Structures are given as structure tokens and as C-alpha cells.
Amino acid sequence: MALNFCNNNSLSAITSIPAAISGGALNLISTQTASSSSTISFTSGIDSTYKEYIFKYYNVHPSTGASLYMNLSADGGSNYNVTKTSSAFRAFHQEDDGGASITYLTGYDLAQGTGSQRISGAINASNADESCSGTLHLFDPSNTTFVKHFIAETNAYGESVYSHQLFIGGYGNTTSAINAVQFSLNTGNIDSGTFKLYGVS
């Protein structure tokens, strides 16, 4: 197997990478911006092109105190009701150092549930600077042999006093292809926020 080298002598001088080096690229598929939106739904672009899809969400701010949720669809977004089993734990730390913990959260996980999966801690709407940001990974959604694994990591600035980091892992318990993903709040609208869908090549 031939090895490819950059011909420059230092990293600061590299102007290009050999064409044979590839893989791991994030390919932007679509972007949606929330504006008093009840849901943000990605109903296209999720297919067999990539083995992994990544959703990134930035500064999601609710219209009223709420948490961010997601759900999966196997029928192009007609229904978001894929059966899911998941686990959930969080780490939080208060600004005044008055409290901190890492805890498993039984109230956030699902056991063969079809409802939406919580992926963030609580965000107040009364404070304009509160929001959450994070990442959702969906693995091999077009595969028709295996279940559909997902992981999410979200950090929320909650009640203007703490950092609340939530870790979710689970699977959609279906061998049908997943072809749509929806984000929503458990109450109220998504006042603002940016959502991006990437395919991993």
C-alpha cells in the first residue's frame, strides 16, 4: 500500500492534503431556524447515503419553561412513534458552587416507549439568555436488519444558576428504515434556535 505524505516541512506551511486522505467529513445537508415553532422536523435527506447522521442544535430557547425532546419516524414524518428504549444520566453544577452531581435519571429514560425522548434539561423562558445546545447522533438509519442506535449530549443553562449536561443513549427498536427526525419541546414553542443536519462520510 502506498503512503501519502505532505511535502511541506511544517504544519503551518501545509497548503493541501493528498487526495487519498479522506473520511470523517461532516457534510451539511440542511439547516432550519426556529421562530416560535411548535416543531422542527427533518423529513428529507435521511437515507442510505451515509451510515451516520448528526444533528446539531444551537441556542435553543423556549417560549415558556420547557425541555427539548426528539422523536423518530419510519414513514417520512407522517407519524413520530418509533418504539424506543434508552438510558439517561446527567451532570450538573451550580454557578455559586452550591451543588453538583452525576445522577442516573429514571424519569428521563424510555422502556419500549413510543413517546418523544427527552434530550435536555429544563430551560426557563423568563431569562432571555437561557438556552440549550447539543448534538444528536443517529446511526445507520436505513439499515433493515438491526435496531437504530442514537446518542445525544446536550448542555442547558438552567434557571440562570447551573449548567445541566444530559447524556442519552438508546435505540429505536425497529428494523424499518428511519427517514425523519423531529425536535419539539414538552410544552410551548421553540422561540428561537438553529438546527443543522449533517451526513458523516
Rosetta blueprint (number, residue, H / E / L):
1 M L
2 A L
3 L L
4 N L
5 F L
6 C L
7 N L
8 N L
9 N L
10 S L
11 L H
12 S H
13 A H
14 I L
15 T L
16 S L
17 I L
18 P L
19 A L
20 A L
21 I L
22 S L
23 G L
24 G L
25 A L
26 L E
27 N E
28 L E
29 I E
30 S E
31 T E
32 Q E
33 T E
34 A E
35 S E
36 S E
37 S E
38 S L
39 T E
40 I E
41 S E
42 F E
43 T L
44 S L
45 G L
46 I L
47 D L
48 S L
49 T L
50 Y L
51 K L
52 E E
53 Y E
54 I E
55 F E
56 K E
57 Y E
58 Y E
59 N E
60 V E
61 H E
62 P E
63 S L
64 T L
65 G L
66 A E
67 S L
68 L E
69 Y E
70 M E
71 N E
72 L E
73 S E
74 A L
75 D L
76 G L
77 G L
78 S L
79 N L
80 Y L
81 N L
82 V L
83 T L
84 K E
85 T E
86 S E
87 S E
88 A E
89 F E
90 R E
91 A E
92 F E
93 H E
94 Q E
95 E L
96 D L
97 D L
98 G L
99 G L
100 A E
101 S E
102 I E
103 T E
104 Y E
105 L L
106 T L
107 G L
108 Y L
109 D L
110 L L
111 A L
112 Q L
113 G E
114 T L
115 G L
116 S L
117 Q E
118 R E
119 I L
120 S L
121 G L
122 A L
123 I E
124 N L
125 A L
126 S L
127 N L
128 A L
129 D L
130 E L
131 S L
132 C E
133 S E
134 G E
135 T E
136 L E
137 H E
138 L E
139 F E
140 D L
141 P L
142 S L
143 N L
144 T L
145 T L
146 F L
147 V L
148 K E
149 H E
150 F E
151 I E
152 A E
153 E E
154 T E
155 N E
156 A E
157 Y E
158 G E
159 E L
160 S L
161 V L
162 Y E
163 S E
164 H E
165 Q E
166 L E
167 F E
168 I E
169 G E
170 G E
171 Y E
172 G E
173 N L
174 T L
175 T L
176 S L
177 A L
178 I L
179 N L
180 A E
181 V E
182 Q E
183 F E
184 S E
185 L E
186 N L
187 T L
188 G L
189 N L
190 I E
191 D E
192 S E
193 G E
194 T E
195 F E
196 K E
197 L E
198 Y E
199 G E
200 V E
201 S L
